Amino acid sequence: MPRAGSTVFLIPVVPHGVARLMHDARGVTVLRAGWISGSLVVRIDGNVPVMAMLRAGVVPMGAPAVFCGGGAAQ
């Protein structure tokens, strides 16, 4: 499970799920695109709203950035 302040890999399970979620997001820093089409690697300040993400069609996974696309932040 993702933790506050950690790197979170957002995986869309519906078209435009991540885009819809990011439109209303606050306290989210995008680090880079993920290796799965439409996914993002982000850092979330505060609690990670897991249930809201799932309702938006996005699966959040807590993982080190190295496993979520590699390379330096863009």
N, C-alpha and C positions, 0 to 999 in steps of 0.2 A: 504494500500500500504506500502511496506517496505521502510524504511528510511535509509540513510547512517549511518553506525555505529550501527544500531540496529540488533536484532536477526531476521533472515530470515529463514522461513521454505520452503525448496525447494521440491516441489512435482513433480515427473516425470509423464508425460502423454504418453510418448513413451518409449519403452525399452531402457535402458542405457542412457536416456536423461541427468540425473544428472552427470553420469560419463563422458560423452562427454563434458558437460559444465565445469566441474571441471578441465578437462585436460588443458584447455586454460585459466583458471581463474587466476587472479592476485589480491592480496589484499583481499583474502578470507580466513577466519579462520574457519575450521570445528570444531564445538563444540561437536556434537554427531550425531548418526543416529536418524532419525525420527521414529515415530511409524507406518508410512505407509511404506511398502516394497520399498526399493530403495530411500527413501527420506533422506534428511540431514537437520540438523539445523546448520546454519553458521552465521558468522558475516562478513559483507562486508565493507571494508574501502572505502570511497568515495561514489559516486553515485551508486545506484543499477541499473544495466542494464536490466530493466524489458523487453523491447522489444527483446533484444538478448536472454534472458532466454526463453521467449515464443517461439521464432523461434527454439531454441534447444529442445523444447518439455518439458520444465520445467515451472511450475507455482510457482512464488515466492509469499509467503504470509508473511507479517509483523506480528509477534506475539511474545509475551513474551516466553522465553525458557520453562517456566513451562507448557505451552500448547503444546509444540513441542517435547515431549518425556520424560519430567520430569528428576529428578535426577541431579547430578552434571555433569559438563562438562567432557568429556572423551578424 
